């Protein structure tokens, strides 16, 4: 079995499993949000903010944010390792991707749990 320096000694099965589990979580979150929007046609700001003030919804949204970050990383890591053959170019692009995913994840957590 060949291991890559960017996979930190993991094999492809863990990446595959992470991709599938995060996809299921994102699908459940999307179905819930669409159903909530369809079942509340007179939705206003107070109802919407009331939903996100509940702890279970914040945890569910946090799980969706983390799943989105993990799903994006595995997918973009796969694309960059497949199409960028230069090691320096690939690592540079992957560092930019990691930084962007981290910034968006922290920003989402701040919006979700901030005051």
C-alpha positions as CSV (number, residue, x, y, z in Angstrom):
1,X,0.0,0.0,0.0
2,X,1.3,3.4,-0.9
3,X,0.8,6.2,1.6
4,X,1.1,9.9,0.7
5,X,2.9,12.5,2.7
6,X,-0.3,14.6,2.9
7,X,-2.5,11.8,4.1
8,X,-0.6,11.5,7.5
9,X,-0.3,7.7,7.3
10,X,-4.0,7.1,6.7
11,X,-5.3,4.9,4.0
12,X,-8.0,5.7,1.4
13,X,-10.7,3.9,3.3
14,X,-10.8,6.5,6.1
15,X,-11.0,9.3,3.6
16,X,-13.8,7.4,1.7
17,X,-15.7,6.9,5.0
18,X,-15.3,10.5,6.1
19,X,-16.6,11.6,2.7
20,X,-19.7,9.4,2.9
21,X,-20.5,10.2,6.6
22,X,-20.2,13.9,6.0
23,X,-22.3,13.6,2.8
24,X,-25.1,11.9,4.8
25,X,-24.9,14.6,7.6
26,X,-25.1,17.4,5.0
27,X,-28.0,15.6,3.2
28,X,-30.0,15.3,6.5
29,X,-29.3,18.9,7.3
30,X,-30.4,20.1,3.9
31,X,-33.6,18.0,4.0
32,X,-34.4,19.4,7.4
33,X,-33.8,23.0,6.4
34,X,-35.9,22.6,3.2
35,X,-38.7,20.9,5.1
36,X,-38.6,23.6,7.8
37,X,-38.8,26.4,5.2
38,X,-41.7,24.6,3.3
39,X,-43.6,23.9,6.5
40,X,-43.3,27.6,7.7
41,X,-44.5,29.7,4.8
42,X,-45.0,32.8,7.0
43,X,-41.4,32.6,8.4
44,X,-40.2,35.8,10.0
45,X,-36.9,36.9,11.5
46,X,-38.0,36.1,15.1
47,X,-39.1,32.5,14.3
48,X,-35.9,31.9,12.3
49,X,-33.7,33.3,15.1
50,X,-35.7,31.3,17.6
51,X,-34.8,28.2,15.8
52,X,-31.1,28.9,15.9
53,X,-31.2,29.9,19.6
54,X,-32.0,26.3,20.5
55,X,-29.0,24.3,21.6
56,X,-29.9,21.2,19.5
57,X,-30.1,23.4,16.3
58,X,-26.7,25.0,17.1
59,X,-25.2,21.6,17.6
60,X,-26.8,20.2,14.4
61,X,-25.5,23.3,12.5
62,X,-22.1,22.9,14.0
63,X,-22.0,19.3,12.9
64,X,-23.0,20.4,9.4
65,X,-20.3,23.0,9.3
66,X,-17.6,20.5,10.4
67,X,-19.0,18.0,7.9
68,X,-18.8,20.6,5.1
69,X,-15.2,21.4,6.0
70,X,-14.2,17.8,6.1
71,X,-16.1,16.9,2.9
72,X,-14.5,19.9,1.1
73,X,-11.0,19.0,2.3
74,X,-11.2,15.4,1.2
75,X,-12.6,16.3,-2.2
76,X,-10.2,19.2,-2.9
77,X,-7.2,17.1,-1.6
78,X,-8.2,14.4,-4.1
79,X,-8.5,16.9,-6.9
80,X,-5.2,18.6,-6.2
81,X,-3.3,15.4,-5.9
82,X,-4.8,14.1,-9.1
83,X,-4.2,17.2,-11.2
84,X,-1.3,19.2,-9.7
85,X,1.8,17.1,-10.4
86,X,4.3,19.7,-9.1
87,X,4.8,19.1,-5.4
88,X,5.5,22.7,-4.6
89,X,2.4,23.9,-6.5
90,X,0.2,21.2,-5.0
91,X,1.3,21.9,-1.4
92,X,0.9,25.7,-2.0
93,X,-2.6,25.3,-3.3
94,X,-3.5,22.8,-0.5
95,X,-2.2,25.3,2.1
96,X,-4.5,28.0,0.6
97,X,-7.4,25.6,0.7
98,X,-6.7,24.7,4.3
99,X,-6.6,28.3,5.3
100,X,-9.8,29.1,3.4
101,X,-11.6,26.1,5.0
102,X,-10.3,27.1,8.4
103,X,-11.4,30.7,8.1
104,X,-14.9,29.7,6.9
105,X,-15.3,27.2,9.7
106,X,-14.2,29.7,12.4
107,X,-16.5,32.3,10.8
108,X,-19.4,29.9,10.8
109,X,-18.8,29.0,14.5
110,X,-18.6,32.6,15.4
111,X,-21.9,33.4,13.7
112,X,-23.6,30.4,15.2
113,X,-22.4,30.7,18.8
114,X,-21.5,34.4,18.9
115,X,-23.4,36.9,21.0
